[in-house]
Amino acid sequence: MRSPRRDAAARAREARAEKAAAATPAQAAAPDAEPEDEREGTSSGVEDVARAGVATAAQVATAGLRFAGRAAGAIRESLERR
């Protein structure tokens, strides 16, 4: 089940895309006063922190897997030497 916020954001993106497709070239070339995220209110500081946390967790997991792989390789090499 999708959250109501995601559904609302998806509908807003679709409406924005339809509006942009229907806009004339002169209207499409006009610069916006505000960035998209601030107008729609779809991005918040909490989301940015969450994304940063997920990226950090992925990097730590990758480093842990590399370390575990190297440790397993070292154990295997030491056992083969016997």
C-alpha positions in Angstrom: 0.0 0.0 0.0 1.4 3.4 -0.9 1.3 6.3 1.4 -1.1 9.2 0.7 1.8 11.6 0.5 3.4 9.6 -2.2 0.2 9.4 -4.2 -0.4 13.1 -3.8 3.2 13.8 -4.9 2.8 11.6 -7.9 -0.4 13.3 -8.9 1.3 16.7 -8.5 4.3 15.6 -10.7 1.9 14.3 -13.4 -0.1 17.6 -13.3 3.1 19.6 -13.5 4.3 17.5 -16.5 1.0 17.9 -18.3 1.1 21.7 -17.7 4.7 21.9 -18.9 3.8 20.0 -22.1 0.8 22.3 -22.8 2.9 25.5 -22.1 4.0 27.5 -25.1 7.7 27.9 -25.7 7.7 31.4 -24.4 6.1 30.3 -21.1 8.5 27.4 -20.8 11.5 29.6 -21.3 10.5 32.0 -18.5 12.7 31.6 -15.4 11.0 30.6 -12.2 11.4 32.7 -9.1 11.6 29.7 -6.7 13.1 26.2 -7.0 10.6 23.4 -7.6 11.0 21.8 -4.1 10.2 25.0 -2.3 7.0 25.7 -4.4 5.5 22.3 -3.9 6.8 21.7 -0.4 7.7 18.1 -1.4 11.2 18.1 0.1 12.0 18.8 3.7 15.1 18.8 5.8 14.0 15.5 7.3 14.0 13.9 3.9 17.4 15.2 3.2 18.7 13.8 6.5 17.1 10.5 5.8 18.7 10.3 2.3 22.1 11.1 3.8 21.6 8.4 6.5 20.7 5.8 3.9 23.7 6.7 1.8 26.0 6.5 4.8 24.5 3.2 5.8 25.1 1.8 2.3 28.7 2.9 2.4 29.3 1.4 5.8 27.7 -1.9 4.7 29.9 -1.9 1.6 33.0 -1.4 3.7 31.9 -4.1 6.1 31.4 -6.6 3.3 34.8 -5.8 1.9 36.4 -6.2 5.3 34.6 -9.5 5.8 35.7 -10.7 2.4 39.3 -9.9 3.0 39.2 -11.6 6.4 37.6 -14.7 4.9 40.3 -14.7 2.2 43.1 -14.3 4.8 41.6 -17.2 6.8 41.4 -19.4 3.7 45.0 -18.6 2.8 46.2 -19.5 6.3 44.4 -22.8 6.2 45.8 -23.7 2.8 49.3 -23.1 4.0 49.0 -25.9 6.6 
